[in-house]
Amino acid sequence: MSSRSFRWPRVDRYLLLLIATVALAALLPARGAFTSVADGAVTVAVALLFLLYGARLAPEAIWAGLTHWRLQALVFASTFVLFPLIGLATAAATRPFLPAPAVTGLLFLSLLPSTVQSSIAFTSIARGNVPAALCSASLSNLVGTLLTPLLVAQLMPAASGGVSLAALEEIAVQILLPFVAGQLVRPLIGQWLLRHPRLTATVDRGSVLVVVYAAFSAGMVAGIWTQVSLVDLVAIVAIASVMLALVLFATRAAARALGFSKEDEIAIVFCGSKKSMASGIPMAAILFPAASVGLIVLPLMLFHQIQLFVCAVLARRYAERTDTPAPALATVTGS
């Protein structure tokens, strides 16, 4: 290969921001009175994020997607049945050699809802069924607001201390209530937000960075990072990669076995294999002790980067097929 044709692989800038945020929390963790400031910033950032999600989402797209109930059922089964089963098996296999919070984190990520933006974006790039992906990802997040805490309470009561009514109320106030408020104001600002997608993307990524800083700060203050080594980090990356590969293979095989079209298969694969960091980190901050949240969300952060890389490659491969293109994203996000 000539020197001219060689190109360094592109580094995800958001990954660099995440690393920088963790480094900042390690060097300057939130302590004393600043802890309350950081916690307040987390509450505001998460509420704003889900307000914008609600304002962008067209109800017509949800109802259109709901009519394709077989696809929705398969995505739901992958997200909240297959993935948790894999998570349980993974936790049992890794408990002897990984720190307890990291094992909890691997199981926790398997209980989370799907992503919204990346699921839809990859389905669109791959020329899949975008309306169905929009519906699946959105419903997954709404259902996950209640179902994920219940699964946590059922499958890991020792780690979470049980999910109290107060915790469910806090999740509703921080996530569900802003989403409903966004739906109510959608006629006023929905079209404007669709014309300015960078605003939602900035709030999305910014809110995660704020929550990551608060979570890792609490871990630093509590000394939780003395429990994890470089070998543990490598093991977590490998395990998260295997979990993703299993679900990608299973969703594709199930979609083909059940006779779905290629466009439907794409939506099933991308929506059924994702896990939401935007929803997961705020939930973890509510459901688990503050001192252990940083290490618990570490597998989720690593899984998030792995799924973005793998699904980007997979979406390009799907897009190279020669058949009729699926509807573009722009045709289904507006009212």
C-alpha atoms as a printed R data frame, in Angstrom:
    type eleno elety resid chain resno       x       y      z
1   ATOM     1    CA   MET     A     1   0.000   0.000  0.000
2   ATOM     2    CA   SER     A     2   1.449   3.387 -0.974
3   ATOM     3    CA   SER     A     3   1.900   6.170  1.536
4   ATOM     4    CA   ARG     A     4  -0.633   8.300 -0.330
5   ATOM     5    CA   SER     A     5  -3.424   5.734 -0.056
6   ATOM     6    CA   PHE     A     6  -2.923   5.164  3.668
7   ATOM     7    CA   ARG     A     7  -5.320   6.974  6.003
8   ATOM     8    CA   TRP     A     8  -5.362   6.930  9.743
9   ATOM     9    CA   PRO     A     9  -8.649   5.621 11.135
10  ATOM    10    CA   ARG     A    10 -11.014   8.404 12.141
11  ATOM    11    CA   VAL     A    11 -11.289   8.880 15.896
12  ATOM    12    CA   ASP     A    12 -14.770   9.470 17.309
13  ATOM    13    CA   ARG     A    13 -14.657  12.953 18.840
14  ATOM    14    CA   TYR     A    14 -17.407  12.060 21.269
15  ATOM    15    CA   LEU     A    15 -15.330   9.163 22.570
16  ATOM    16    CA   LEU     A    16 -12.518  11.650 23.186
17  ATOM    17    CA   LEU     A    17 -14.957  13.905 25.049
18  ATOM    18    CA   LEU     A    18 -16.061  10.976 27.212
19  ATOM    19    CA   ILE     A    19 -12.451  10.136 28.023
20  ATOM    20    CA   ALA     A    20 -11.758  13.797 28.814
21  ATOM    21    CA   THR     A    21 -14.811  13.919 31.093
22  ATOM    22    CA   VAL     A    22 -13.649  10.845 32.994
23  ATOM    23    CA   ALA     A    23 -10.175  12.378 33.292
24  ATOM    24    CA   LEU     A    24 -11.677  15.617 34.612
25  ATOM    25    CA   ALA     A    25 -13.679  13.679 37.195
26  ATOM    26    CA   ALA     A    26 -10.496  11.860 38.224
27  ATOM    27    CA   LEU     A    27  -8.481  15.069 38.607
28  ATOM    28    CA   LEU     A    28 -11.218  17.400 39.864
29  ATOM    29    CA   PRO     A    29 -14.128  15.346 41.234
30  ATOM    30    CA   ALA     A    30 -17.205  17.122 42.556
31  ATOM    31    CA   ARG     A    31 -16.837  17.460 46.321
32  ATOM    32    CA   GLY     A    32 -18.703  19.195 49.103
33  ATOM    33    CA   ALA     A    33 -21.111  21.912 48.024
34  ATOM    34    CA   PHE     A    34 -20.174  21.434 44.354
35  ATOM    35    CA   THR     A    35 -21.719  17.946 44.507
36  ATOM    36    CA   SER     A    36 -25.157  19.526 44.840
37  ATOM    37    CA   VAL     A    37 -24.408  21.778 41.869
38  ATOM    38    CA   ALA     A    38 -23.382  18.772 39.763
39  ATOM    39    CA   ASP     A    39 -26.493  16.835 40.797
40  ATOM    40    CA   GLY     A    40 -28.684  19.797 39.892
41  ATOM    41    CA   ALA     A    41 -27.016  20.075 36.494
42  ATOM    42    CA   VAL     A    42 -27.713  16.377 35.889
43  ATOM    43    CA   THR     A    43 -31.417  16.819 36.662
44  ATOM    44    CA   VAL     A    44 -31.752  19.819 34.345
45  ATOM    45    CA   ALA     A    45 -29.753  18.249 31.487
46  ATOM    46    CA   VAL     A    46 -31.690  14.972 31.497
47  ATOM    47    CA   ALA     A    47 -35.065  16.718 31.726
48  ATOM    48    CA   LEU     A    48 -34.162  18.989 28.805
49  ATOM    49    CA   LEU     A    49 -33.006  16.023 26.738
50  ATOM    50    CA   PHE     A    50 -36.294  14.153 27.071
51  ATOM    51    CA   LEU     A    51 -38.304  17.334 26.578
52  ATOM    52    CA   LEU     A    52 -36.628  17.712 23.179
53  ATOM    53    CA   TYR     A    53 -37.173  14.020 22.386
54  ATOM    54    CA   GLY     A    54 -40.876  14.441 23.050
55  ATOM    55    CA   ALA     A    55 -41.084  17.620 20.998
56  ATOM    56    CA   ARG     A    56 -39.391  16.003 17.977
57  ATOM    57    CA   LEU     A    57 -41.390  12.783 17.861
58  ATOM    58    CA   ALA     A    58 -44.451  12.776 15.598
59  ATOM    59    CA   PRO     A    59 -47.387  10.798 17.096
60  ATOM    60    CA   GLU     A    60 -48.390   9.810 13.563
61  ATOM    61    CA   ALA     A    61 -45.112   7.937 13.159
62  ATOM    62    CA   ILE     A    62 -45.775   5.956 16.347
63  ATOM    63    CA   TRP     A    63 -49.211   4.876 15.208
64  ATOM    64    CA   ALA     A    64 -47.907   3.980 11.750
65  ATOM    65    CA   GLY     A    65 -45.230   1.803 13.273
66  ATOM    66    CA   LEU     A    66 -47.610   0.131 15.704
67  ATOM    67    CA   THR     A    67 -49.555  -1.437 12.848
68  ATOM    68    CA   HIS     A    68 -46.476  -3.556 12.107
69  ATOM    69    CA   TRP     A    69 -46.958  -5.487 15.338
70  ATOM    70    CA   ARG     A    70 -44.886  -8.542 14.378
71  ATOM    71    CA   LEU     A    71 -41.788  -6.391 13.884
72  ATOM    72    CA   GLN     A    72 -42.420  -4.471 17.099
73  ATOM    73    CA   ALA     A    73 -42.908  -7.697 19.053
74  ATOM    74    CA   LEU     A    74 -39.613  -9.122 17.781
75  ATOM    75    CA   VAL     A    75 -37.690  -5.954 18.676
76  ATOM    76    CA   PHE     A    76 -39.333  -5.877 22.116
77  ATOM    77    CA   ALA     A    77 -38.443  -9.539 22.686
78  ATOM    78    CA   SER     A    78 -34.827  -8.892 21.703
79  ATOM    79    CA   THR     A    79 -34.525  -5.803 23.920
80  ATOM    80    CA   PHE     A    80 -36.307  -6.993 27.057
81  ATOM    81    CA   VAL     A    81 -36.151 -10.813 26.875
82  ATOM    82    CA   LEU     A    82 -33.162 -12.037 24.830
83  ATOM    83    CA   PHE     A    83 -30.759  -9.352 26.020
84  ATOM    84    CA   PRO     A    84 -31.581  -9.827 29.737
85  ATOM    85    CA   LEU     A    85 -31.110 -13.581 29.365
86  ATOM    86    CA   ILE     A    86 -27.682 -12.963 27.837
87  ATOM    87    CA   GLY     A    87 -26.983 -10.487 30.628
88  ATOM    88    CA   LEU     A    88 -27.868 -13.030 33.304
89  ATOM    89    CA   ALA     A    89 -25.617 -15.649 31.725
90  ATOM    90    CA   THR     A    90 -22.805 -13.095 31.377
91  ATOM    91    CA   ALA     A    91 -23.120 -11.997 35.009
92  ATOM    92    CA   ALA     A    92 -22.992 -15.590 36.217
93  ATOM    93    CA   ALA     A    93 -19.925 -16.329 34.075
94  ATOM    94    CA   THR     A    94 -17.978 -13.178 35.006
95  ATOM    95    CA   ARG     A    95 -18.794 -12.943 38.719
96  ATOM    96    CA   PRO     A    96 -15.711 -14.982 39.791
97  ATOM    97    CA   PHE     A    97 -13.145 -12.694 38.127
98  ATOM    98    CA   LEU     A    98 -14.624  -9.188 37.635
99  ATOM    99    CA   PRO     A    99 -15.343  -6.578 40.334
100 ATOM   100    CA   ALA     A   100 -18.921  -6.800 41.593
101 ATOM   101    CA   PRO     A   101 -19.952  -3.321 40.290
102 ATOM   102    CA   ALA     A   102 -18.644  -4.202 36.798
103 ATOM   103    CA   VAL     A   103 -20.661  -7.441 36.815
104 ATOM   104    CA   THR     A   104 -23.697  -5.432 37.903
105 ATOM   105    CA   GLY     A   105 -22.988  -3.019 35.046
106 ATOM   106    CA   LEU     A   106 -22.920  -5.799 32.441
107 ATOM   107    CA   LEU     A   107 -26.287  -7.068 33.638
108 ATOM   108    CA   PHE     A   108 -27.697  -3.553 33.927
109 ATOM   109    CA   LEU     A   109 -26.837  -2.638 30.332
110 ATOM   110    CA   SER     A   110 -28.724  -5.732 29.135
111 ATOM   111    CA   LEU     A   111 -31.906  -4.434 30.808
112 ATOM   112    CA   LEU     A   112 -31.911  -1.012 29.154
113 ATOM   113    CA   PRO     A   113 -34.144   0.192 26.301
114 ATOM   114    CA   SER     A   114 -32.890   0.763 22.776
115 ATOM   115    CA   THR     A   115 -31.347   4.006 21.573
116 ATOM   116    CA   VAL     A   116 -33.470   6.464 19.611
117 ATOM   117    CA   GLN     A   117 -31.219   8.570 17.401
118 ATOM   118    CA   SER     A   118 -28.587   6.009 16.392
119 ATOM   119    CA   SER     A   119 -31.153   3.232 15.771
120 ATOM   120    CA   ILE     A   120 -33.064   5.479 13.375
121 ATOM   121    CA   ALA     A   121 -29.927   6.914 11.794
122 ATOM   122    CA   PHE     A   122 -28.359   3.522 11.060
123 ATOM   123    CA   THR     A   123 -31.654   2.172  9.718
124 ATOM   124    CA   SER     A   124 -31.864   5.171  7.397
125 ATOM   125    CA   ILE     A   125 -28.243   4.765  6.224
126 ATOM   126    CA   ALA     A   126 -28.869   1.070  5.547
127 ATOM   127    CA   ARG     A   127 -32.073   1.875  3.595
128 ATOM   128    CA   GLY     A   128 -34.294   0.026  6.034
129 ATOM   129    CA   ASN     A   129 -37.837   0.552  7.342
130 ATOM   130    CA   VAL     A   130 -37.352   3.927  9.016
131 ATOM   131    CA   PRO     A   131 -40.963   4.431 10.248
132 ATOM   132    CA   ALA     A   132 -40.833   1.068 12.013
133 ATOM   133    CA   ALA     A   133 -37.432   1.895 13.520
134 ATOM   134    CA   LEU     A   134 -38.710   5.256 14.718
135 ATOM   135    CA   CYS     A   135 -41.644   3.578 16.410
136 ATOM   136    CA   SER     A   136 -39.597   0.733 17.912
137 ATOM   137    CA   ALA     A   137 -36.872   2.927 19.352
138 ATOM   138    CA   SER     A   138 -39.302   5.477 20.756
139 ATOM   139    CA   LEU     A   139 -41.614   2.909 22.321
140 ATOM   140    CA   SER     A   140 -38.628   1.040 23.719
141 ATOM   141    CA   ASN     A   141 -37.541   4.174 25.585
142 ATOM   142    CA   LEU     A   142 -41.038   4.891 26.882
143 ATOM   143    CA   VAL     A   143 -41.616   1.315 28.043
144 ATOM   144    CA   GLY     A   144 -38.083   1.110 29.424
145 ATOM   145    CA   THR     A   145 -38.750   4.045 31.737
146 ATOM   146    CA   LEU     A   146 -40.913   1.708 33.806
147 ATOM   147    CA   LEU     A   147 -39.795  -1.758 32.740
148 ATOM   148    CA   THR     A   148 -36.043  -1.325 33.280
149 ATOM   149    CA   PRO     A   149 -36.409  -0.352 36.986
150 ATOM   150    CA   LEU     A   150 -38.752  -3.298 37.504
151 ATOM   151    CA   LEU     A   151 -36.257  -5.677 35.876
152 ATOM   152    CA   VAL     A   152 -33.472  -4.204 38.024
153 ATOM   153    CA   ALA     A   153 -35.546  -4.760 41.158
154 ATOM   154    CA   GLN     A   154 -36.313  -8.345 40.129
155 ATOM   155    CA   LEU     A   155 -32.901  -9.441 38.828
156 ATOM   156    CA   MET     A   156 -30.435  -7.478 40.983
157 ATOM   157    CA   PRO     A   157 -32.138  -6.497 44.259
158 ATOM   158    CA   ALA     A   158 -28.896  -6.752 46.252
159 ATOM   159    CA   ALA     A   159 -27.018  -4.277 44.044
160 ATOM   160    CA   SER     A   160 -29.844  -1.757 43.748
161 ATOM   161    CA   GLY     A   161 -31.239  -2.158 47.250
162 ATOM   162    CA   GLY     A   162 -34.625  -2.746 45.648
163 ATOM   163    CA   VAL     A   163 -36.460  -0.178 43.549
164 ATOM   164    CA   SER     A   164 -38.588   2.021 45.764
165 ATOM   165    CA   LEU     A   165 -41.652   4.038 44.829
166 ATOM   166    CA   ALA     A   166 -39.528   7.150 45.345
167 ATOM   167    CA   ALA     A   167 -37.032   5.936 42.728
168 ATOM   168    CA   LEU     A   168 -39.830   5.303 40.213
169 ATOM   169    CA   GLU     A   169 -41.228   8.754 40.928
170 ATOM   170    CA   GLU     A   170 -37.803  10.304 40.371
171 ATOM   171    CA   ILE     A   171 -37.445   8.521 37.032
172 ATOM   172    CA   ALA     A   172 -40.935   9.684 36.035
173 ATOM   173    CA   VAL     A   173 -40.129  13.282 36.976
174 ATOM   174    CA   GLN     A   174 -36.726  13.335 35.229
175 ATOM   175    CA   ILE     A   175 -37.587  11.337 32.099
176 ATOM   176    CA   LEU     A   176 -41.256  10.569 31.504
177 ATOM   177    CA   LEU     A   177 -42.772  13.896 32.558
178 ATOM   178    CA   PRO     A   178 -40.425  15.994 30.362
179 ATOM   179    CA   PHE     A   179 -41.173  13.680 27.424
180 ATOM   180    CA   VAL     A   180 -44.933  14.214 27.881
181 ATOM   181    CA   ALA     A   181 -44.335  17.966 28.179
182 ATOM   182    CA   GLY     A   182 -42.394  17.812 24.921
183 ATOM   183    CA   GLN     A   183 -45.322  16.136 23.184
184 ATOM   184    CA   LEU     A   184 -47.613  18.910 24.452
185 ATOM   185    CA   VAL     A   185 -45.405  21.711 23.111
186 ATOM   186    CA   ARG     A   186 -44.584  19.865 19.893
187 ATOM   187    CA   PRO     A   187 -47.099  21.875 17.798
188 ATOM   188    CA   LEU     A   188 -45.200  25.021 18.798
189 ATOM   189    CA   ILE     A   189 -41.558  23.965 18.446
190 ATOM   190    CA   GLY     A   190 -41.547  20.525 16.771
191 ATOM   191    CA   GLN     A   191 -40.912  21.683 13.204
192 ATOM   192    CA   TRP     A   192 -38.265  24.149 14.352
193 ATOM   193    CA   LEU     A   193 -36.398  21.368 16.170
194 ATOM   194    CA   LEU     A   194 -36.539  19.145 13.088
195 ATOM   195    CA   ARG     A   195 -34.869  21.934 11.122
196 ATOM   196    CA   HIS     A   196 -32.144  22.212 13.776
197 ATOM   197    CA   PRO     A   197 -31.133  18.620 14.581
198 ATOM   198    CA   ARG     A   198 -27.791  19.717 16.009
199 ATOM   199    CA   LEU     A   199 -29.568  21.214 19.005
200 ATOM   200    CA   THR     A   200 -30.996  17.861 20.084
201 ATOM   201    CA   ALA     A   201 -27.706  16.115 19.313
202 ATOM   202    CA   THR     A   202 -25.795  18.661 21.415
203 ATOM   203    CA   VAL     A   203 -28.197  18.305 24.349
204 ATOM   204    CA   ASP     A   204 -28.121  14.516 23.956
205 ATOM   205    CA   ARG     A   205 -24.348  14.267 24.137
206 ATOM   206    CA   GLY     A   206 -23.952  17.110 26.590
207 ATOM   207    CA   SER     A   207 -26.393  15.592 29.072
208 ATOM   208    CA   VAL     A   208 -24.519  12.293 28.994
209 ATOM   209    CA   LEU     A   209 -21.228  14.087 29.652
210 ATOM   210    CA   VAL     A   210 -22.735  15.896 32.646
211 ATOM   211    CA   VAL     A   211 -24.095  12.641 34.107
212 ATOM   212    CA   VAL     A   212 -20.812  10.819 33.444
213 ATOM   213    CA   TYR     A   213 -18.884  13.542 35.277
214 ATOM   214    CA   ALA     A   214 -21.202  13.347 38.300
215 ATOM   215    CA   ALA     A   215 -21.142   9.535 38.375
216 ATOM   216    CA   PHE     A   216 -17.375   9.210 38.010
217 ATOM   217    CA   SER     A   217 -16.814  11.979 40.560
218 ATOM   218    CA   ALA     A   218 -18.800  10.025 43.131
219 ATOM   219    CA   GLY     A   219 -16.750   6.943 42.313
220 ATOM   220    CA   MET     A   220 -13.487   8.818 42.737
221 ATOM   221    CA   VAL     A   221 -14.529  10.257 46.097
222 ATOM   222    CA   ALA     A   222 -15.550   6.772 47.282
223 ATOM   223    CA   GLY     A   223 -12.343   5.164 45.952
224 ATOM   224    CA   ILE     A   224 -14.238   2.713 43.733
225 ATOM   225    CA   TRP     A   225 -11.612   2.844 40.939
226 ATOM   226    CA   THR     A   226  -9.080   0.944 43.021
227 ATOM   227    CA   GLN     A   227 -11.235  -2.112 42.277
228 ATOM   228    CA   VAL     A   228 -10.718  -2.142 38.496
229 ATOM   229    CA   SER     A   229  -7.526  -2.894 36.568
230 ATOM   230    CA   LEU     A   230  -6.434  -2.658 32.929
231 ATOM   231    CA   VAL     A   231  -7.044  -6.404 32.597
232 ATOM   232    CA   ASP     A   232 -10.595  -5.860 33.841
233 ATOM   233    CA   LEU     A   233 -11.143  -3.131 31.246
234 ATOM   234    CA   VAL     A   234  -9.932  -5.361 28.418
235 ATOM   235    CA   ALA     A   235 -12.155  -8.168 29.683
236 ATOM   236    CA   ILE     A   236 -15.199  -5.875 29.792
237 ATOM   237    CA   VAL     A   237 -14.581  -4.721 26.201
238 ATOM   238    CA   ALA     A   238 -14.299  -8.327 25.020
239 ATOM   239    CA   ILE     A   239 -17.405  -9.436 26.906
240 ATOM   240    CA   ALA     A   240 -19.472  -6.474 25.676
241 ATOM   241    CA   SER     A   241 -18.377  -7.244 22.108
242 ATOM   242    CA   VAL     A   242 -19.506 -10.854 22.438
243 ATOM   243    CA   MET     A   243 -22.878  -9.757 23.872
244 ATOM   244    CA   LEU     A   244 -23.431  -7.430 20.912
245 ATOM   245    CA   ALA     A   245 -22.375 -10.084 18.386
246 ATOM   246    CA   LEU     A   246 -24.807 -12.612 19.861
247 ATOM   247    CA   VAL     A   247 -27.755 -10.225 19.628
248 ATOM   248    CA   LEU     A   248 -26.872  -9.048 16.116
249 ATOM   249    CA   PHE     A   249 -26.692 -12.649 14.931
250 ATOM   250    CA   ALA     A   250 -29.908 -13.641 16.733
251 ATOM   251    CA   THR     A   251 -31.976 -10.708 15.458
252 ATOM   252    CA   ARG     A   252 -30.853 -11.186 11.872
253 ATOM   253    CA   ALA     A   253 -31.479 -14.938 12.007
254 ATOM   254    CA   ALA     A   254 -34.930 -14.478 13.583
255 ATOM   255    CA   ALA     A   255 -35.946 -11.811 11.036
256 ATOM   256    CA   ARG     A   256 -34.988 -14.069  8.129
257 ATOM   257    CA   ALA     A   257 -36.565 -17.168  9.657
258 ATOM   258    CA   LEU     A   258 -39.859 -15.316 10.159
259 ATOM   259    CA   GLY     A   259 -39.934 -14.050  6.570
260 ATOM   260    CA   PHE     A   260 -39.459 -10.313  7.137
261 ATOM   261    CA   SER     A   261 -38.419  -8.122  4.212
262 ATOM   262    CA   LYS     A   262 -34.862  -6.810  4.020
263 ATOM   263    CA   GLU     A   263 -36.040  -3.339  5.101
264 ATOM   264    CA   ASP     A   264 -37.801  -4.817  8.136
265 ATOM   265    CA   GLU     A   265 -34.769  -6.970  8.943
266 ATOM   266    CA   ILE     A   266 -32.589  -3.857  9.045
267 ATOM   267    CA   ALA     A   267 -34.932  -2.111 11.497
268 ATOM   268    CA   ILE     A   268 -35.083  -5.233 13.673
269 ATOM   269    CA   VAL     A   269 -31.297  -5.677 13.733
270 ATOM   270    CA   PHE     A   270 -30.490  -2.066 14.591
271 ATOM   271    CA   CYS     A   271 -33.325  -1.434 17.063
272 ATOM   272    CA   GLY     A   272 -33.062  -4.818 18.749
273 ATOM   273    CA   SER     A   273 -29.312  -4.688 19.357
274 ATOM   274    CA   LYS     A   274 -28.890  -1.162 20.767
275 ATOM   275    CA   LYS     A   275 -28.722  -0.020 24.382
276 ATOM   276    CA   SER     A   276 -29.308   3.601 25.337
277 ATOM   277    CA   MET     A   277 -26.572   5.428 27.210
278 ATOM   278    CA   ALA     A   278 -28.726   8.586 27.306
279 ATOM   279    CA   SER     A   279 -31.412   6.729 29.275
280 ATOM   280    CA   GLY     A   280 -29.173   4.254 31.069
281 ATOM   281    CA   ILE     A   281 -26.773   6.577 32.862
282 ATOM   282    CA   PRO     A   282 -29.514   8.771 34.420
283 ATOM   283    CA   MET     A   283 -31.393   5.633 35.507
284 ATOM   284    CA   ALA     A   284 -28.253   4.170 37.054
285 ATOM   285    CA   ALA     A   285 -27.685   7.391 38.988
286 ATOM   286    CA   ILE     A   286 -31.163   6.960 40.507
287 ATOM   287    CA   LEU     A   287 -31.256   3.201 40.998
288 ATOM   288    CA   PHE     A   288 -27.796   2.471 42.417
289 ATOM   289    CA   PRO     A   289 -25.678   3.876 45.277
290 ATOM   290    CA   ALA     A   290 -23.802   6.990 44.146
291 ATOM   291    CA   ALA     A   291 -20.397   5.587 45.119
292 ATOM   292    CA   SER     A   292 -20.705   2.607 42.735
293 ATOM   293    CA   VAL     A   293 -22.494   4.247 39.781
294 ATOM   294    CA   GLY     A   294 -19.259   5.164 37.988
295 ATOM   295    CA   LEU     A   295 -18.063   1.594 37.724
296 ATOM   296    CA   ILE     A   296 -21.576   0.261 37.044
297 ATOM   297    CA   VAL     A   297 -22.005   2.482 33.967
298 ATOM   298    CA   LEU     A   298 -18.505   1.745 32.641
299 ATOM   299    CA   PRO     A   299 -19.630  -1.386 30.696
300 ATOM   300    CA   LEU     A   300 -22.485   0.657 29.204
301 ATOM   301    CA   MET     A   301 -20.105   3.388 28.041
302 ATOM   302    CA   LEU     A   302 -17.796   0.837 26.432
303 ATOM   303    CA   PHE     A   303 -20.714  -1.065 24.874
304 ATOM   304    CA   HIS     A   304 -22.063   2.197 23.454
305 ATOM   305    CA   GLN     A   305 -18.841   2.894 21.569
306 ATOM   306    CA   ILE     A   306 -18.601  -0.697 20.327
307 ATOM   307    CA   GLN     A   307 -22.182  -0.692 19.038
308 ATOM   308    CA   LEU     A   308 -21.645   2.596 17.176
309 ATOM   309    CA   PHE     A   309 -18.549   1.294 15.408
310 ATOM   310    CA   VAL     A   310 -19.948  -2.131 14.530
311 ATOM   311    CA   CYS     A   311 -23.349  -0.845 13.424
312 ATOM   312    CA   ALA     A   312 -21.770   1.877 11.281
313 ATOM   313    CA   VAL     A   313 -19.891  -0.806  9.354
314 ATOM   314    CA   LEU     A   314 -22.983  -3.019  9.178
315 ATOM   315    CA   ALA     A   315 -25.186  -0.152  7.950
316 ATOM   316    CA   ARG     A   316 -22.778   0.578  5.098
317 ATOM   317    CA   ARG     A   317 -22.794  -3.076  4.067
318 ATOM   318    CA   TYR     A   318 -26.604  -3.142  4.052
319 ATOM   319    CA   ALA     A   319 -26.677   0.093  2.036
320 ATOM   320    CA   GLU     A   320 -24.529  -1.441 -0.722
321 ATOM   321    CA   ARG     A   321 -27.216  -3.959 -1.682
322 ATOM   322    CA   THR     A   322 -29.022  -3.469 -5.003
323 ATOM   323    CA   ASP     A   323 -32.759  -3.144 -4.444
324 ATOM   324    CA   THR     A   324 -35.430  -0.481 -4.026
325 ATOM   325    CA   PRO     A   325 -34.456   2.177 -1.473
326 ATOM   326    CA   ALA     A   326 -36.550   2.497  1.674
327 ATOM   327    CA   PRO     A   327 -38.283   5.773  2.625
328 ATOM   328    CA   ALA     A   328 -35.909   8.499  3.768
329 ATOM   329    CA   LEU     A   329 -35.834   9.637  7.358
330 ATOM   330    CA   ALA     A   330 -37.080  13.114  6.494
331 ATOM   331    CA   THR     A   331 -40.411  11.721  5.290
332 ATOM   332    CA   VAL     A   332 -41.391  10.213  8.609
333 ATOM   333    CA   THR     A   333 -40.178  12.529 11.345
334 ATOM   334    CA   GLY     A   334 -42.451  15.432 10.662
335 ATOM   335    CA   SER     A   335 -46.189  15.740 11.236
